[in-house]
Amino acid sequence: MKTGMLKICMTLTILAMFFGPVRTFAEEAIKVLSEQQTGLPPGEGTKVAEVEEDTDRPSVSADVSFLSQYIWRGYELSKDSLVIEPSVTASYKGFSINVWGNLDTDAYAGDNKGQSKWTETDFTVGYDHSFGPVGVGLGYIYYALDAARDTQEFYLSIGGDVILAPTLTIYRDVDEYPGWYLNLGISHSFELPKNITLDLAGSIAYQYSDGVGIVEYNDALEPTNSAFRNFQNGLVSVGLTIPFWKYFSAVPMIAYSFPLGNAADNMLSGYSKDIGLSGSASHFFGGVTLSMAF
């Protein structure tokens, strides 16, 4: 893990020196918009490429989310604690570099149980481009995990600048958990007074595991030897984007994550139980994200 982390950090440092200071744009770029609107970790965006026209100006953005729970692709990854998720993004001419992390302020297991613990750092390099009303994004994510084996994904995202901004994002894990994860999302923002927007989003996802990295669970919530290949999780969220001063915004939000069918319910509940959490596959959570972009 340390060797992989060192290689990634060196690569990002070289890229950062080349691209210089940068600016926020569409998720992963795609992911950045998702974090600002829903407080979710990288990888769960619904908007693709509302890429701003002035991409020749480099910029940088920083966000920090304070959330009641860490939920990722339907998986419960924290218990009864505040999680703090900082994120820094640099972007220029369609390229972006993002570093995202998760701090559990009251770890539920391990040597740090009951204490604050840094549990994850994700590194993302992406590129986004618009072809008229169609936005396309592609990139690479390195997941540096504390409680599991590190892994890597590539992704491709296609979305339309039309009503409900439909976006399909396809992730391919090429390391420890080989398989495909497909996320189809929609979102819409309503303008309110004082430049505030009401942001609504929803998504559904399908998981196709190549092997035993992600497996089915039976009705007794016991893992089987069958690869999980089914609809996995749905997510709906409501948030407000509240700009203040010139470069800042606050985004309070609430969200509901739920399994898409009995197979997903068993898998997500069984995994939660196995790692000492609630054993539930459905979760309400919320919080606020503070953002700065210049």
Secondary structure as a PSIPRED ss2 file (coil, helix, strand):
# PSIPRED VFORMAT (PSIPRED V4.0)

   1 M C   1.000  0.000  0.000
   2 K H   0.000  1.000  0.000
   3 T H   0.000  1.000  0.000
   4 G H   0.000  1.000  0.000
   5 M H   0.000  1.000  0.000
   6 L H   0.000  1.000  0.000
   7 K H   0.000  1.000  0.000
   8 I H   0.000  1.000  0.000
   9 C H   0.000  1.000  0.000
  10 M H   0.000  1.000  0.000
  11 T H   0.000  1.000  0.000
  12 L H   0.000  1.000  0.000
  13 T H   0.000  1.000  0.000
  14 I H   0.000  1.000  0.000
  15 L H   0.000  1.000  0.000
  16 A H   0.000  1.000  0.000
  17 M H   0.000  1.000  0.000
  18 F H   0.000  1.000  0.000
  19 F H   0.000  1.000  0.000
  20 G C   1.000  0.000  0.000
  21 P C   1.000  0.000  0.000
  22 V C   1.000  0.000  0.000
  23 R C   1.000  0.000  0.000
  24 T C   1.000  0.000  0.000
  25 F C   1.000  0.000  0.000
  26 A C   1.000  0.000  0.000
  27 E E   0.000  0.000  1.000
  28 E C   1.000  0.000  0.000
  29 A C   1.000  0.000  0.000
  30 I H   0.000  1.000  0.000
  31 K H   0.000  1.000  0.000
  32 V H   0.000  1.000  0.000
  33 L H   0.000  1.000  0.000
  34 S H   0.000  1.000  0.000
  35 E H   0.000  1.000  0.000
  36 Q H   0.000  1.000  0.000
  37 Q H   0.000  1.000  0.000
  38 T H   0.000  1.000  0.000
  39 G C   1.000  0.000  0.000
  40 L C   1.000  0.000  0.000
  41 P C   1.000  0.000  0.000
  42 P C   1.000  0.000  0.000
  43 G C   1.000  0.000  0.000
  44 E C   1.000  0.000  0.000
  45 G C   1.000  0.000  0.000
  46 T C   1.000  0.000  0.000
  47 K C   1.000  0.000  0.000
  48 V C   1.000  0.000  0.000
  49 A C   1.000  0.000  0.000
  50 E C   1.000  0.000  0.000
  51 V C   1.000  0.000  0.000
  52 E C   1.000  0.000  0.000
  53 E C   1.000  0.000  0.000
  54 D C   1.000  0.000  0.000
  55 T C   1.000  0.000  0.000
  56 D C   1.000  0.000  0.000
  57 R C   1.000  0.000  0.000
  58 P C   1.000  0.000  0.000
  59 S E   0.000  0.000  1.000
  60 V E   0.000  0.000  1.000
  61 S E   0.000  0.000  1.000
  62 A E   0.000  0.000  1.000
  63 D E   0.000  0.000  1.000
  64 V E   0.000  0.000  1.000
  65 S E   0.000  0.000  1.000
  66 F E   0.000  0.000  1.000
  67 L E   0.000  0.000  1.000
  68 S C   1.000  0.000  0.000
  69 Q C   1.000  0.000  0.000
  70 Y C   1.000  0.000  0.000
  71 I E   0.000  0.000  1.000
  72 W E   0.000  0.000  1.000
  73 R C   1.000  0.000  0.000
  74 G C   1.000  0.000  0.000
  75 Y E   0.000  0.000  1.000
  76 E E   0.000  0.000  1.000
  77 L C   1.000  0.000  0.000
  78 S C   1.000  0.000  0.000
  79 K C   1.000  0.000  0.000
  80 D C   1.000  0.000  0.000
  81 S C   1.000  0.000  0.000
  82 L C   1.000  0.000  0.000
  83 V E   0.000  0.000  1.000
  84 I E   0.000  0.000  1.000
  85 E E   0.000  0.000  1.000
  86 P E   0.000  0.000  1.000
  87 S E   0.000  0.000  1.000
  88 V E   0.000  0.000  1.000
  89 T E   0.000  0.000  1.000
  90 A E   0.000  0.000  1.000
  91 S E   0.000  0.000  1.000
  92 Y E   0.000  0.000  1.000
  93 K C   1.000  0.000  0.000
  94 G C   1.000  0.000  0.000
  95 F E   0.000  0.000  1.000
  96 S E   0.000  0.000  1.000
  97 I E   0.000  0.000  1.000
  98 N E   0.000  0.000  1.000
  99 V E   0.000  0.000  1.000
 100 W E   0.000  0.000  1.000
 101 G E   0.000  0.000  1.000
 102 N E   0.000  0.000  1.000
 103 L E   0.000  0.000  1.000
 104 D E   0.000  0.000  1.000
 105 T C   1.000  0.000  0.000
 106 D C   1.000  0.000  0.000
 107 A C   1.000  0.000  0.000
 108 Y C   1.000  0.000  0.000
 109 A C   1.000  0.000  0.000
 110 G C   1.000  0.000  0.000
 111 D C   1.000  0.000  0.000
 112 N C   1.000  0.000  0.000
 113 K C   1.000  0.000  0.000
 114 G C   1.000  0.000  0.000
 115 Q C   1.000  0.000  0.000
 116 S C   1.000  0.000  0.000
 117 K E   0.000  0.000  1.000
 118 W E   0.000  0.000  1.000
 119 T E   0.000  0.000  1.000
 120 E E   0.000  0.000  1.000
 121 T E   0.000  0.000  1.000
 122 D E   0.000  0.000  1.000
 123 F E   0.000  0.000  1.000
 124 T E   0.000  0.000  1.000
 125 V E   0.000  0.000  1.000
 126 G E   0.000  0.000  1.000
 127 Y E   0.000  0.000  1.000
 128 D E   0.000  0.000  1.000
 129 H E   0.000  0.000  1.000
 130 S E   0.000  0.000  1.000
 131 F E   0.000  0.000  1.000
 132 G C   1.000  0.000  0.000
 133 P C   1.000  0.000  0.000
 134 V E   0.000  0.000  1.000
 135 G E   0.000  0.000  1.000
 136 V E   0.000  0.000  1.000
 137 G E   0.000  0.000  1.000
 138 L E   0.000  0.000  1.000
 139 G E   0.000  0.000  1.000
 140 Y E   0.000  0.000  1.000
 141 I E   0.000  0.000  1.000
 142 Y E   0.000  0.000  1.000
 143 Y E   0.000  0.000  1.000
 144 A E   0.000  0.000  1.000
 145 L E   0.000  0.000  1.000
 146 D C   1.000  0.000  0.000
 147 A C   1.000  0.000  0.000
 148 A C   1.000  0.000  0.000
 149 R C   1.000  0.000  0.000
 150 D C   1.000  0.000  0.000
 151 T E   0.000  0.000  1.000
 152 Q E   0.000  0.000  1.000
 153 E E   0.000  0.000  1.000
 154 F E   0.000  0.000  1.000
 155 Y E   0.000  0.000  1.000
 156 L E   0.000  0.000  1.000
 157 S E   0.000  0.000  1.000
 158 I E   0.000  0.000  1.000
 159 G E   0.000  0.000  1.000
 160 G E   0.000  0.000  1.000
 161 D C   1.000  0.000  0.000
 162 V C   1.000  0.000  0.000
 163 I C   1.000  0.000  0.000
 164 L C   1.000  0.000  0.000
 165 A C   1.000  0.000  0.000
 166 P C   1.000  0.000  0.000
 167 T E   0.000  0.000  1.000
 168 L E   0.000  0.000  1.000
 169 T E   0.000  0.000  1.000
 170 I E   0.000  0.000  1.000
 171 Y E   0.000  0.000  1.000
 172 R E   0.000  0.000  1.000
 173 D E   0.000  0.000  1.000
 174 V C   1.000  0.000  0.000
 175 D C   1.000  0.000  0.000
 176 E C   1.000  0.000  0.000
 177 Y C   1.000  0.000  0.000
 178 P C   1.000  0.000  0.000
 179 G E   0.000  0.000  1.000
 180 W E   0.000  0.000  1.000
 181 Y E   0.000  0.000  1.000
 182 L E   0.000  0.000  1.000
 183 N E   0.000  0.000  1.000
 184 L E   0.000  0.000  1.000
 185 G E   0.000  0.000  1.000
 186 I E   0.000  0.000  1.000
 187 S E   0.000  0.000  1.000
 188 H E   0.000  0.000  1.000
 189 S E   0.000  0.000  1.000
 190 F E   0.000  0.000  1.000
 191 E E   0.000  0.000  1.000
 192 L C   1.000  0.000  0.000
 193 P H   0.000  1.000  0.000
 194 K H   0.000  1.000  0.000
 195 N H   0.000  1.000  0.000
 196 I C   1.000  0.000  0.000
 197 T E   0.000  0.000  1.000
 198 L E   0.000  0.000  1.000
 199 D E   0.000  0.000  1.000
 200 L E   0.000  0.000  1.000
 201 A E   0.000  0.000  1.000
 202 G E   0.000  0.000  1.000
 203 S E   0.000  0.000  1.000
 204 I E   0.000  0.000  1.000
 205 A E   0.000  0.000  1.000
 206 Y E   0.000  0.000  1.000
 207 Q E   0.000  0.000  1.000
 208 Y E   0.000  0.000  1.000
 209 S E   0.000  0.000  1.000
 210 D C   1.000  0.000  0.000
 211 G C   1.000  0.000  0.000
 212 V C   1.000  0.000  0.000
 213 G C   1.000  0.000  0.000
 214 I C   1.000  0.000  0.000
 215 V E   0.000  0.000  1.000
 216 E E   0.000  0.000  1.000
 217 Y E   0.000  0.000  1.000
 218 N C   1.000  0.000  0.000
 219 D C   1.000  0.000  0.000
 220 A C   1.000  0.000  0.000
 221 L C   1.000  0.000  0.000
 222 E C   1.000  0.000  0.000
 223 P E   0.000  0.000  1.000
 224 T E   0.000  0.000  1.000
 225 N E   0.000  0.000  1.000
 226 S E   0.000  0.000  1.000
 227 A E   0.000  0.000  1.000
 228 F C   1.000  0.000  0.000
 229 R E   0.000  0.000  1.000
 230 N E   0.000  0.000  1.000
 231 F E   0.000  0.000  1.000
 232 Q E   0.000  0.000  1.000
 233 N E   0.000  0.000  1.000
 234 G E   0.000  0.000  1.000
 235 L E   0.000  0.000  1.000
 236 V E   0.000  0.000  1.000
 237 S E   0.000  0.000  1.000
 238 V E   0.000  0.000  1.000
 239 G E   0.000  0.000  1.000
 240 L E   0.000  0.000  1.000
 241 T E   0.000  0.000  1.000
 242 I E   0.000  0.000  1.000
 243 P E   0.000  0.000  1.000
 244 F E   0.000  0.000  1.000
 245 W C   1.000  0.000  0.000
 246 K C   1.000  0.000  0.000
 247 Y C   1.000  0.000  0.000
 248 F E   0.000  0.000  1.000
 249 S E   0.000  0.000  1.000
 250 A E   0.000  0.000  1.000
 251 V E   0.000  0.000  1.000
 252 P E   0.000  0.000  1.000
 253 M E   0.000  0.000  1.000
 254 I E   0.000  0.000  1.000
 255 A E   0.000  0.000  1.000
 256 Y E   0.000  0.000  1.000
 257 S E   0.000  0.000  1.000
 258 F E   0.000  0.000  1.000
 259 P E   0.000  0.000  1.000
 260 L C   1.000  0.000  0.000
 261 G C   1.000  0.000  0.000
 262 N H   0.000  1.000  0.000
 263 A H   0.000  1.000  0.000
 264 A H   0.000  1.000  0.000
 265 D H   0.000  1.000  0.000
 266 N H   0.000  1.000  0.000
 267 M H   0.000  1.000  0.000
 268 L H   0.000  1.000  0.000
 269 S H   0.000  1.000  0.000
 270 G H   0.000  1.000  0.000
 271 Y H   0.000  1.000  0.000
 272 S H   0.000  1.000  0.000
 273 K H   0.000  1.000  0.000
 274 D H   0.000  1.000  0.000
 275 I C   1.000  0.000  0.000
 276 G C   1.000  0.000  0.000
 277 L C   1.000  0.000  0.000
 278 S C   1.000  0.000  0.000
 279 G C   1.000  0.000  0.000
 280 S C   1.000  0.000  0.000
 281 A C   1.000  0.000  0.000
 282 S C   1.000  0.000  0.000
 283 H E   0.000  0.000  1.000
 284 F E   0.000  0.000  1.000
 285 F E   0.000  0.000  1.000
 286 G E   0.000  0.000  1.000
 287 G E   0.000  0.000  1.000
 288 V E   0.000  0.000  1.000
 289 T E   0.000  0.000  1.000
 290 L E   0.000  0.000  1.000
 291 S E   0.000  0.000  1.000
 292 M E   0.000  0.000  1.000
 293 A E   0.000  0.000  1.000
 294 F C   1.000  0.000  0.000
